[in-house]
Amino acid sequence: DTPLPIQYGRYVLGVARGDLGKSLWDQIPVTETIASRALVTGQVAAIAIVVSVLISIPIGIISAVRRNSLLDYTLRSMSILGISLPSFVVATAVVILPALWFQMSLPFQYKSLLEDPAQNLQIVLPAAGVLGILLSATIARMMRTTMLDVLQQDYMRTARAKGLSTFVVVVRHGMKNARSEEHTSELQ
């Protein structure tokens, strides 16, 4: 019964106070719904970050060290595919394909990690794995680009000329400076 600008103004003031309104579906305050799912979201996000780092850093380094090789082209193609695929498509495939091929389905009743660790991980790991793998595609491309820049530096040629193995040169000198160069480029 009030004009639209006034309704919008009330909504914005409510959001500023932390009142996001009530759900249209079940009339529960939206902040309660978000709070009840925050722990699960945090768990999925933490596992996804760990998965993405464990996958992306080695892929980015290997792709940079083996520049323009078949392995590099394959890893870069996989990264582009990971960036291109929408997460909901991959997540749907992770849920549906095992059910179709192996007659396995994920449990749909959530249990907390303390209540039932096995069932919790059966629900959380596929979601975190999909997010981590898709996130790793972007990080791997950034890592490759940064490592390519570092590998061309004079100190890297000097380290190789001193007779250090490629592994030592890349891990001890390259990775450390690739990380600092990544932070420098983020600040600029």
Buried (B, 14 or more C-beta within 10 A) or exposed (E): EEEEEEEEEEEEEEEEEEBBEBEEEEEEEBEEBEEEEEEBEEBBBEBBBEBBBEBBBBBBBBBBBBEEEEEBEEBBEBBEEBEEBEBEEBBEEBBEEBEEEEEEEBEEEEBEBEEBEEBBBEBBBBBBBBBBBBBBBBBBBBBBBBBBBBBEBEEBEEBBEEEBEEEBBBEEBBBEBBBEBBEEEEEE
